[in-house]
Amino acid sequence: MKNGMAYFLTPESIRKFSADTVLPCIFSPDLSEIAKAFGELQEARNLADYDIVDSDGTVHILWASDCLEKAKHIFEAWRRVQETDEAKLFLVCLIPGTKWAR
């Protein structure tokens, strides 16, 4: 999934995606933010699931609150872009095994 999301991070990466797939794509700051946060929140979920505590032996409520705020923010961004062609391509890139996600 990370490889697929990487195409949506910068104007240059979306141009490469467009050239590789021969699909017209435009850069979206909202999708860029979603792609970046998606990876960060996935890592946070893994940390919460498996590591439970930080190096001090505790989980800070501020960290959890920050993760929730980030998730809320990207859901708002998703509502703004969900009907675009680029958003639909973004979802396809999240499917493991897609050709351009390798």
PAZAPA-4460 file (N, C-alpha, C; in steps of 0.05 Angstrom, whole numbers, plus 32768, in hexadecimal, padded with zeros to 4 digits):
% residues 102
    n_x    n_y    n_z   ca_x   ca_y   ca_z    c_x    c_y    c_z   seq   type   mol
   8010   7FE8   8000   8000   8000   8000   8011   8019   8000     1      M     A
   8028   8018   800F   8039   8030   8010   8042   8038   7FF4     2      K     A
   804A   8024   7FE4   8053   802B   7FC9   803D   8038   7FB8     3      N     A
   8025   802E   7FBA   800F   803B   7FAC   8009   8057   7FB5     4      G     A
   800A   805B   7FD0   8004   8075   7FDB   801A   8089   7FD3     5      M     A
   8032   8080   7FCF   8049   8091   7FC9   8044   80A1   7FB0     6      A     A
   8035   8097   7F9D   802F   80A5   7F84   801F   80BE   7F88     7      Y     A
   8012   80C1   7F9F   8000   80D7   7FA4   800C   80ED   7FB6     8      F     A
   8025   80EA   7FBD   8032   80FC   7FD0   803B   8116   7FC5     9      L     A
   8044   8117   7FAC   8050   812F   7FA0   8046   8133   7F84    10      T     A
   8047   814B   7F79   8040   814F   7F5D   8051   813E   7F4A    11      P     A
   806A   813A   7F51   807C   812A   7F40   8074   810D   7F41    12      E     A
   806C   8103   7F58   8065   80E7   7F5A   804B   80E1   7F4C    13      S     A
   8038   80F4   7F4C   801F   80EF   7F3E   8023   80F1   7F20    14      I     A
   8036   8101   7F17   803D   8102   7EFB   8049   80E7   7EF2    15      R     A
   805A   80DC   7F03   8065   80C1   7EFD   804F   80AC   7EFC    16      K     A
   803D   80AD   7F0F   8027   809A   7F0F   8017   809D   7EF5    17      F     A
   8011   80B5   7EED   8002   80BA   7ED5   8010   80AF   7EBD    18      S     A
   802A   80B4   7EBC   803A   80AA   7EA5   803B   808B   7EA5    19      A     A
   803F   807F   7EBD   8041   8062   7EBF   8027   8054   7EB8    20      D     A
   8010   8060   7EBF   7FF7   8053   7EBB   7FE8   805E   7EA2    21      T     A
   7FF2   8073   7E96   7FE5   8080   7E80   7FC8   8089   7E87    22      V     A
   7FC6   8091   7EA1   7FAD   809C   7EAB   7FB1   80B9   7EB2    23      L     A
   7FA0   80CC   7EA9   7FA4   80E8   7EB0   7F9E   80EC   7ECE    24      P     A
   7FB1   80F7   7EDC   7FAF   80FC   7EF9   7FB9   8118   7EFF    25      C     A
   7FAC   8125   7F12   7FB6   813F   7F1C   7FBD   813C   7F39    26      I     A
   7FCF   814C   7F42   7FD8   814C   7F5E   7FC2   8158   7F6F    27      F     A
   7FBD   814B   7F86   7FA9   8155   7F99   7FB7   8157   7FB5    28      S     A
   7FB8   8170   7FBF   7FC4   8173   7FDA   7FB5   8162   7FEF    29      P     A
   7F9A   8160   7FEC   7F8B   8150   7FFF   7F93   8132   7FFD    30      D     A
   7F96   8128   7FE5   7F9E   810C   7FE2   7FBA   8107   7FEC    31      L     A
   7FCB   811B   7FE8   7FE6   8119   7FF2   7FE6   8117   8011    32      S     A
   7FD6   8128   801D   7FD4   8128   803A   7FC8   810D   8044    33      E     A
   7FB5   8103   8036   7FA8   80E9   803D   7FBD   80D3   803B    34      I     A
   7FCC   80D2   8025   7FDF   80BD   8020   7FF5   80BE   8037    35      A     A
   7FFE   80D5   803D   8012   80D8   8052   8007   80CF   806D    36      K     A
   7FF0   80D9   8074   7FE4   80D3   808E   7FDC   80B6   8090    37      A     A
   7FD3   80AA   807A   7FCB   808E   807A   7FE2   807C   8083    38      F     A
   7FFA   8081   8078   8011   8072   8081   8018   8077   809E    39      G     A
   8017   8090   80A6   801E   8097   80C2   800A   808A   80D5    40      E     A
   7FF0   808B   80CE   7FDC   807F   80E0   7FDE   8061   80E0    41      L     A
   7FE6   8055   80CA   7FEA   8038   80C9   8001   8030   80DC    42      Q     A
   8016   803F   80DC   802C   803A   80EF   8023   803E   810C    43      E     A
   8013   8053   8111   8009   8058   812C   7FF7   8041   8135    44      A     A
   7FE7   8036   8123   7FD5   8020   8129   7FE6   8007   8131    45      R     A
   7FFB   8002   8121   800D   7FEC   8128   801A   7FF0   8143    46      N     A
   8023   8008   8148   802F   800E   8162   801B   8009   8179    47      L     A
   8003   8013   8175   7FEE   800F   818A   7FE7   7FF2   818D    48      A     A
   7FE6   7FE3   8177   7FDF   7FC7   8179   7FF4   7FB5   8185    49      D     A
   800D   7FBB   817F   8022   7FA9   8187   8036   7FB3   819C    50      Y     A
   803A   7FCD   819D   804E   7FD7   81AF   8042   7FE3   81C9    51      D     A
   8029   7FEA   81C7   8019   7FF5   81DD   8025   800C   81EC    52      I     A
   803F   800B   81F2   804B   8021   8201   8062   802D   81F2    53      V     A
   8069   8045   81F9   8081   8052   81EC   809A   804C   81FC    54      D     A
   80B0   8059   81F6   80C9   8052   8203   80C9   8058   8221    55      S     A
   80B6   8069   822A   80B4   806F   8246   80A2   805B   8255    56      D     A
   8096   8049   8246   8085   8035   8252   8068   803E   8255    57      G     A
   8061   8053   8247   8046   805E   8248   803C   8065   822C    58      T     A
   8022   8067   822A   8016   8072   8212   800B   808E   8219    59      V     A
   8014   80A1   820B   800C   80BD   8211   7FF1   80C3   8203    60      H     A
   7FDF   80CE   8212   7FC5   80D5   8208   7FC7   80EA   81F1    61      I     A
   7FDB   80FB   81F3   7FDF   810F   81DE   7FE5   8101   81C3    62      L     A
   7FF5   80EC   81C4   7FFC   80DD   81AB   7FE2   80D1   819F    63      W     A
   7FD2   80C4   81B0   7FB9   80B9   81A6   7FA6   80CE   819C    64      A     A
   7FA4   80E4   81AA   7F93   80FB   81A1   7F9D   8106   8186    65      S     A
   7FB7   8109   8183   7FC2   8113   816A   7FBB   8100   8153    66      D     A
   7FBC   80E6   8158   7FB5   80D2   8143   7F97   80D5   813C    67      C     A
   7F86   80D9   814F   7F6A   80DC   814A   7F64   80F6   813A    68      L     A
   7F72   810B   8141   7F6F   8124   8132   7F78   8121   8115    69      E     A
   7F8E   8113   8111   7F98   810F   80F6   7F84   80FF   80E6    70      K     A
   7F79   80EA   80F2   7F65   80DA   80E4   7F4C   80EB   80DD    71      A     A
   7F43   80FB   80F0   7F2C   810C   80EB   7F32   811F   80D3    72      K     A
   7F4A   812A   80D3   7F52   813D   80BE   7F53   8130   80A3    73      H     A
   7F5D   8117   80A1   7F5E   810A   8087   7F43   8101   807E    74      I     A
   7F31   80FB   8090   7F16   80F4   8088   7F08   810D   807C    75      F     A
   7F0E   8124   8087   7F04   813D   807B   7F10   8142   805F    76      E     A
   7F29   813D   805C   7F36   813F   8042   7F2A   812B   802E    77      A     A
   7F25   8113   8038   7F1A   80FF   8026   7EFE   8108   801C    78      W     A
   7EEE   8113   802D   7ED3   811D   8024   7ED6   8131   800D    79      R     A
   7EEB   8141   800E   7EEF   8155   7FF9   7EF7   8149   7FDE    80      R     A
   7F04   8132   7FDF   7F10   8127   7FC6   7F03   810C   7FBD    81      V     A
   7EF2   8100   7FCD   7EE9   80E5   7FC8   7EDC   80E0   7FAD    82      Q     A
   7ED1   80F4   7FA0   7EC4   80F0   7F87   7ED7   80F5   7F6F    83      E     A
   7EF0   80FC   7F74   7F03   8101   7F5E   7F0E   80E7   7F52    84      T     A
   7F16   80E8   7F3A   7F23   80D1   7F2D   7F3D   80C9   7F3C    85      D     A
   7F4C   80DD   7F45   7F65   80D8   7F53   7F5F   80C8   7F6D    86      E     A
   7F4A   80CF   7F7B   7F42   80C1   7F94   7F3C   80A3   7F8E    87      A     A
   7F2E   809F   7F78   7F28   8083   7F70   7F41   8074   7F6A    88      K     A
   7F54   8081   7F5C   7F6D   8073   7F56   7F7D   806E   7F70    89      L     A
   7F7C   8081   7F82   7F89   807E   7F9C   7F7F   8064   7FAA    90      F     A
   7F65   8060   7FAA   7F5A   8048   7FB6   7F63   802F   7FA9    91      L     A
   7F65   8030   7F8E   7F6E   8018   7F7F   7F8B   8012   7F87    92      V     A
   7F9B   8027   7F8C   7FB7   8023   7F93   7FBA   8016   7FAF    93      C     A
   7FA5   8017   7FBF   7FA7   800B   7FDA   7FA2   7FED   7FD9    94      L     A
   7F98   7FE3   7FC2   7F94   7FC7   7FC0   7FAE   7FB9   7FBC    95      I     A
   7FB6   7FA7   7FCE   7FCF   7F99   7FCB   7FD0   7F8A   7FB0    96      P     A
   7FE7   7F8B   7FA4   7FEB   7F7C   7F8B   7FE5   7F8C   7F72    97      G     A
   7FDC   7FA5   7F74   7FD7   7FB4   7F5C   7FF2   7FB9   7F4E    98      T     A
   7FF1   7FBA   7F34   8009   7FBB   7F23   801B   7FD2   7F2B    99      K     A
   8011   7FEA   7F2F   8022   8001   7F34   8029   8004   7F51   100      W     A
   801F   7FF4   7F63   8026   7FF5   7F7F   803E   7FE4   7F86   101      A     A
   804A   7FD8   7F72   8062   7FC7   7F77   807B   7FD6   7F76   102      R     A
***
